[in-house]
């Protein structure tokens, strides 16, 4: 066996947590004619890991506890 050869490729755990936002055109500023975008959080979160785990978009209260996620998928 060649101990100097590179090891096999493997995916590592790497958590990503995203908060969903919704956007809409804000009111028209009649003085300038500008319309700013308004943003707000929807309350949905998505947790995904490089290993393939994902929660999909779920209410924040349904996301597993950070301690549980860290135990299963490493640090955030």
Residue pairs with C-beta under 8 A, 6 or more apart in sequence:
11 50
11 51
11 52
12 50
12 51
12 74
13 49
13 50
13 51
13 72
13 73
13 74
14 49
14 50
14 73
14 74
15 47
15 48
15 49
15 69
15 70
15 73
15 74
15 75
15 76
16 47
16 48
16 49
17 45
17 46
17 47
17 63
17 76
18 45
18 46
18 48
19 41
19 44
19 45
20 41
20 42
20 43
20 44
20 45
20 46
20 57
21 39
21 40
21 41
21 42
22 39
22 40
22 41
22 42
23 37
23 38
23 39
24 37
24 38
25 35
25 37
25 38
26 35
26 36
26 37
26 38
27 35
28 34
28 35
29 35
29 36
43 59
43 60
44 57
44 58
44 59
44 60
45 55
45 57
45 58
45 59
45 60
45 63
46 54
46 55
46 56
46 57
46 58
47 53
47 54
47 55
47 63
47 64
47 69
48 54
48 55
49 73
51 73
53 72
53 73
55 62
55 63
55 64
66 76
69 76
70 76
